[in-house]
Amino acid sequence: MDPRPAISSQANQRCDTVAKGIEIRNAHFPGRAPIDAYGNGGFRFADMSHRGSLLCLPSGIYGWDMLQGDALTPDRFQKVLDEAAEIEVLLIGTGMELRPLPAELKAALRGKQISSDPMSTGAAVRTFNIMLSESRAVAAALIAV
């Protein structure tokens, strides 16, 4: 008989995760916050850093699976469309350079009464921070640079 206590498989998985030093979760900050810095593939906000792209929405800040050059399709903006009632303006940081929005995405946003404004990610961060400080109904989709 093994003298060690039995460990549930869930506890065992948790131990494996802790032992490896990595815990993977969906990135979400449950609030609104200005973006303090951007670059090197990520963003700093609310005394935290996040590697990758972000959706800054009325319900919080979320990690966004989007890279420079990925297609800007309505399905990639579903979370934005779901919160349309609380968004008047969506700033879209398209990376290092401005990329035009496809007609299909513009139509989907317009259909939800969301005004969209594509620009470089740096310009989108600066504009988002100003509009947020003015308590405007703004959201931002920021592709990491």
Backbone bond lengths (Angstrom), bond angles and torsions (degrees), N, CA, C in turn:
res aa  C-N    CA-C-N  psi(-1)  N-CA   C-N-CA  omega(-1)  CA-C   N-CA-C  phi
1 M - - - 1.456 - - 1.527 108.37 -
2 D 1.312 116.14 135.91 1.468 122.32 -179.18 1.530 108.80 -77.13
3 P 1.361 118.93 123.65 1.460 121.21 -178.06 1.532 113.48 -74.87
4 R 1.325 118.31 -11.71 1.468 120.13 -179.12 1.525 109.91 -76.98
5 P 1.350 116.87 146.29 1.466 118.67 178.19 1.526 110.65 -69.16
6 A 1.309 115.09 149.90 1.465 120.25 178.21 1.529 109.26 -71.28
7 I 1.336 116.34 142.28 1.461 121.96 178.14 1.518 107.26 -119.69
8 S 1.311 115.68 131.00 1.460 119.22 179.89 1.521 109.61 -64.17
9 S 1.326 116.62 157.99 1.467 119.72 180.00 1.523 110.77 -63.84
10 Q 1.341 117.88 -33.49 1.466 120.41 178.30 1.530 109.95 -66.04
11 A 1.313 117.27 -45.34 1.467 120.53 177.88 1.519 110.20 -64.47
12 N 1.321 116.26 -36.98 1.461 120.81 178.51 1.530 110.51 -63.26
13 Q 1.336 116.90 -42.93 1.463 120.42 177.45 1.518 110.69 -62.75
14 R 1.345 116.76 -40.96 1.458 120.75 179.41 1.526 109.67 -62.83
15 C 1.321 117.08 -41.18 1.468 120.61 178.22 1.522 110.51 -63.93
16 D 1.337 117.01 -42.04 1.461 119.99 177.97 1.520 110.35 -60.35
17 T 1.329 116.43 -43.08 1.461 120.68 -179.67 1.518 110.57 -63.53
18 V 1.329 117.15 -46.86 1.459 121.07 -179.88 1.522 109.79 -65.30
19 A 1.328 117.26 -40.90 1.460 120.45 -179.28 1.522 111.26 -61.53
20 K 1.309 116.76 -35.39 1.460 120.26 178.79 1.524 111.27 -79.23
21 G 1.331 117.44 -13.65 1.455 121.43 177.91 1.512 114.59 78.84
22 I 1.310 117.14 12.67 1.459 120.50 -177.30 1.521 108.85 -130.06
23 E 1.299 115.24 129.84 1.456 119.97 172.13 1.514 106.78 -124.51
24 I 1.320 117.04 120.79 1.457 121.46 -176.50 1.522 109.13 -98.51
25 R 1.342 115.38 124.48 1.458 121.93 177.28 1.518 108.34 -137.49
26 N 1.313 115.57 161.69 1.459 119.07 171.60 1.520 107.54 -69.32
27 A 1.333 116.52 130.37 1.457 120.74 -179.17 1.523 109.77 -74.06
28 H 1.341 115.93 123.83 1.462 120.70 179.06 1.519 109.22 -156.29
29 F 1.326 116.37 127.49 1.460 122.97 172.10 1.521 105.94 -111.12
30 P 1.335 118.45 117.02 1.466 120.90 -172.20 1.527 113.97 -81.83
31 G 1.301 116.84 62.54 1.456 120.22 178.29 1.512 110.30 -179.12
32 R 1.328 115.37 -179.88 1.466 120.47 177.92 1.513 107.14 -103.50
33 A 1.307 116.48 139.81 1.464 121.12 -179.78 1.518 108.65 -154.56
34 P 1.339 116.81 146.60 1.463 118.84 174.28 1.525 110.09 -70.37
35 I 1.310 115.79 156.45 1.463 121.75 175.62 1.527 106.54 -87.77
36 D 1.322 116.77 120.22 1.467 121.90 -176.79 1.520 112.68 -82.01
37 A 1.324 117.22 -33.36 1.467 120.88 -178.49 1.523 108.96 -159.32
38 Y 1.333 115.26 158.59 1.462 120.68 176.73 1.520 108.12 -147.20
39 G 1.320 116.34 158.58 1.461 122.38 179.23 1.518 110.17 128.46
40 N 1.313 116.26 174.31 1.469 122.28 -177.89 1.525 112.11 51.85
41 G 1.328 116.19 33.78 1.461 120.65 175.30 1.513 115.31 81.74
42 G 1.338 118.48 15.40 1.456 118.86 -178.75 1.515 113.63 -164.56
43 F 1.351 114.53 -164.67 1.457 122.61 -173.89 1.519 110.07 -141.09
44 R 1.337 116.24 155.35 1.462 122.76 171.35 1.529 107.92 -120.15
45 F 1.331 115.32 133.69 1.466 121.84 177.99 1.521 108.13 -160.54
46 A 1.321 116.82 149.24 1.472 122.56 175.47 1.530 112.18 50.04
47 D 1.325 117.29 43.87 1.474 123.08 -179.99 1.527 113.04 59.35
48 M 1.321 117.31 26.24 1.462 122.01 177.58 1.518 108.94 -131.80
49 S 1.313 115.52 165.24 1.461 119.26 172.07 1.520 108.54 -126.41
50 H 1.315 114.73 149.55 1.469 121.22 -179.45 1.513 108.27 -135.10
51 R 1.305 116.90 129.56 1.459 121.89 176.50 1.523 107.70 -94.91
52 G 1.319 116.21 123.81 1.455 121.05 -178.79 1.517 111.04 116.69
53 S 1.308 115.36 -176.34 1.464 122.85 -176.38 1.527 111.08 -81.92
54 L 1.347 115.86 162.60 1.467 121.58 -176.03 1.518 112.39 -133.85
55 L 1.326 114.83 149.12 1.462 123.07 164.87 1.524 106.25 -113.29
56 C 1.318 117.12 118.33 1.467 122.74 178.27 1.521 107.12 -102.82
57 L 1.319 116.10 103.77 1.462 122.36 -172.43 1.524 110.97 -119.41
58 P 1.329 118.12 167.38 1.462 119.92 177.27 1.536 113.06 -56.77
59 S 1.327 117.97 -32.19 1.466 121.37 -178.56 1.522 113.41 -83.08
60 G 1.322 118.26 -8.80 1.459 120.67 179.91 1.517 111.87 146.52
61 I 1.317 114.63 -174.57 1.461 122.05 179.90 1.524 107.58 -109.27
62 Y 1.327 115.82 127.80 1.460 122.11 -173.87 1.523 110.93 -122.14
63 G 1.331 116.61 144.84 1.452 120.40 168.49 1.518 107.96 -65.54
64 W 1.327 116.45 143.39 1.474 121.58 -174.87 1.515 108.19 -130.67
65 D 1.312 117.06 124.53 1.464 122.53 -178.99 1.527 109.54 -79.49
66 M 1.339 115.48 79.92 1.466 121.10 -177.68 1.523 108.72 -147.06
67 L 1.317 115.81 132.77 1.464 122.19 178.19 1.520 109.49 -118.06
68 Q 1.334 116.18 158.42 1.462 119.83 173.95 1.523 108.09 -56.45
69 G 1.293 116.76 133.87 1.460 121.07 179.54 1.514 114.07 93.33
70 D 1.363 118.42 -16.88 1.466 119.98 176.19 1.530 109.22 -65.15
71 A 1.314 115.82 151.10 1.465 121.21 179.60 1.528 110.61 -64.83
72 L 1.315 115.78 135.44 1.468 122.35 177.25 1.525 107.82 -91.17
73 T 1.326 116.13 83.29 1.463 122.09 -176.14 1.531 110.30 -108.59
74 P 1.331 117.67 153.99 1.467 120.22 -179.04 1.527 113.93 -54.33
75 D 1.334 118.21 -35.88 1.465 119.09 -178.85 1.526 111.88 -63.72
76 R 1.328 118.52 -28.45 1.468 121.79 178.00 1.531 110.99 -72.57
77 F 1.339 116.93 -13.87 1.463 123.01 -177.51 1.532 111.72 -113.06
78 Q 1.335 117.31 19.20 1.464 120.91 -175.75 1.523 112.26 -59.05
79 K 1.317 117.67 -40.46 1.465 121.23 179.72 1.538 110.34 -61.07
80 V 1.331 116.77 -38.32 1.469 121.57 176.32 1.530 109.33 -64.25
81 L 1.319 117.12 -48.23 1.464 121.67 -179.14 1.528 111.24 -61.11
82 D 1.335 116.66 -35.23 1.465 120.93 178.98 1.528 112.36 -65.39
83 E 1.333 117.30 -27.26 1.469 121.31 -178.65 1.531 112.22 -105.28
84 A 1.320 116.90 19.46 1.467 122.47 -173.90 1.525 114.01 -54.86
85 A 1.312 118.48 -33.02 1.467 120.96 -177.63 1.527 112.50 -60.74
86 E 1.327 117.27 -22.68 1.468 121.25 -177.77 1.527 112.89 -107.73
87 I 1.338 117.48 7.93 1.466 121.21 -176.16 1.527 109.91 -122.67
88 E 1.330 116.23 126.38 1.465 120.84 172.95 1.521 110.77 -99.62
89 V 1.338 116.13 -39.13 1.462 121.71 -175.72 1.521 109.31 -128.36
90 L 1.333 116.07 131.10 1.458 122.13 173.12 1.522 108.00 -112.97
91 L 1.326 115.79 117.20 1.458 121.70 174.29 1.519 107.00 -90.62
92 I 1.320 116.79 128.05 1.463 120.43 -177.96 1.518 108.51 -115.41
93 G 1.328 115.36 107.20 1.460 121.74 176.65 1.517 108.14 -83.26
94 T 1.322 116.84 107.85 1.470 121.90 -170.62 1.526 113.81 -91.22
95 G 1.318 117.74 12.89 1.463 120.26 179.72 1.513 110.66 111.55
96 M 1.318 116.25 -149.55 1.465 121.09 -178.01 1.526 111.74 -67.32
97 E 1.318 116.18 -31.50 1.465 120.47 -176.79 1.522 110.62 -128.26
98 L 1.309 114.87 156.52 1.456 121.55 176.45 1.524 110.00 -65.87
99 R 1.329 115.87 132.73 1.465 122.13 172.51 1.516 107.77 -121.29
100 P 1.318 118.21 134.50 1.469 118.94 177.08 1.529 110.48 -68.00
101 L 1.316 115.12 149.99 1.462 119.76 177.97 1.518 109.80 -83.84
102 P 1.330 117.36 137.54 1.464 120.15 175.56 1.536 110.35 -63.10
103 A 1.320 116.09 148.56 1.469 122.03 -178.84 1.527 111.76 -55.66
104 E 1.327 117.17 -38.60 1.467 121.40 -178.75 1.533 111.11 -62.10
105 L 1.328 117.84 -41.23 1.464 121.30 178.71 1.527 110.66 -69.60
106 K 1.329 116.71 -44.61 1.473 119.86 178.72 1.526 110.62 -58.42
107 A 1.336 116.99 -42.11 1.464 121.36 -179.88 1.530 111.20 -65.28
108 A 1.329 117.41 -41.55 1.469 120.90 179.47 1.527 110.61 -62.84
109 L 1.328 117.21 -42.36 1.465 121.18 179.08 1.531 110.70 -68.72
110 R 1.319 116.48 -45.00 1.464 121.33 179.31 1.531 110.46 -60.98
111 G 1.331 116.42 -37.72 1.462 121.07 178.31 1.522 113.16 -62.05
112 K 1.321 116.74 -21.52 1.471 122.21 177.35 1.532 111.18 -103.86
113 Q 1.334 117.16 13.80 1.469 123.99 -179.33 1.533 112.83 60.67
114 I 1.332 116.53 36.01 1.462 121.48 176.01 1.521 108.08 -106.32
115 S 1.320 115.82 123.44 1.460 121.58 174.33 1.527 107.64 -81.75
116 S 1.326 117.59 129.32 1.468 120.70 -177.78 1.522 110.34 -111.18
117 D 1.323 115.21 143.72 1.455 120.97 -178.58 1.527 109.10 -138.93
118 P 1.344 117.76 98.72 1.465 119.54 177.91 1.525 110.71 -79.05
119 M 1.328 115.77 145.78 1.466 122.21 178.23 1.522 107.67 -165.72
120 S 1.310 117.63 174.21 1.461 119.46 176.19 1.531 108.37 -62.01
121 T 1.318 116.54 157.55 1.462 119.95 -179.14 1.524 111.67 -60.55
122 G 1.330 117.78 -41.16 1.464 120.06 178.98 1.514 112.19 -59.15
123 A 1.326 116.99 -46.01 1.465 121.24 178.55 1.528 110.72 -64.47
124 A 1.328 117.20 -38.27 1.465 120.97 179.69 1.526 111.07 -65.34
125 V 1.330 117.51 -40.52 1.468 121.12 177.97 1.528 110.07 -61.86
126 R 1.317 116.96 -48.61 1.469 120.61 -178.55 1.529 111.32 -62.46
127 T 1.325 116.77 -44.07 1.464 121.07 -179.82 1.525 110.92 -66.63
128 F 1.330 116.82 -41.74 1.470 121.20 177.81 1.527 110.32 -58.10
129 N 1.322 117.28 -47.40 1.464 120.58 -178.47 1.526 111.65 -60.12
130 I 1.325 116.87 -41.46 1.470 120.19 179.26 1.523 110.30 -65.61
131 M 1.334 116.95 -48.47 1.467 120.22 -178.14 1.528 111.41 -65.37
132 L 1.328 117.13 -36.11 1.463 121.21 177.66 1.532 109.80 -64.13
133 S 1.335 117.20 -41.55 1.472 120.73 179.56 1.528 111.65 -65.83
134 E 1.323 117.07 -22.88 1.468 122.41 176.99 1.532 111.89 -90.23
135 S 1.336 116.88 5.89 1.474 123.40 -179.06 1.525 112.50 57.83
136 R 1.316 116.75 36.63 1.465 121.66 178.04 1.528 109.87 -81.14
137 A 1.315 116.71 159.55 1.466 122.89 178.10 1.525 108.47 -83.40
138 V 1.331 115.69 73.00 1.457 122.48 -174.10 1.525 110.41 -114.32
139 A 1.315 114.84 148.48 1.461 122.31 172.09 1.525 106.37 -134.95
140 A 1.323 115.99 161.03 1.460 119.73 179.07 1.519 110.23 -140.21
141 A 1.318 114.92 138.64 1.463 123.22 171.88 1.525 104.65 -112.95
142 L 1.333 116.34 109.91 1.462 121.38 -170.44 1.524 111.15 -115.94
143 I 1.323 116.26 113.84 1.461 121.22 176.49 1.521 107.96 -83.41
144 A 1.316 116.22 126.28 1.466 121.88 -176.97 1.522 111.57 -61.90
145 V 1.329 114.80 142.65 1.470 121.96 176.55 1.515 109.47 -122.26
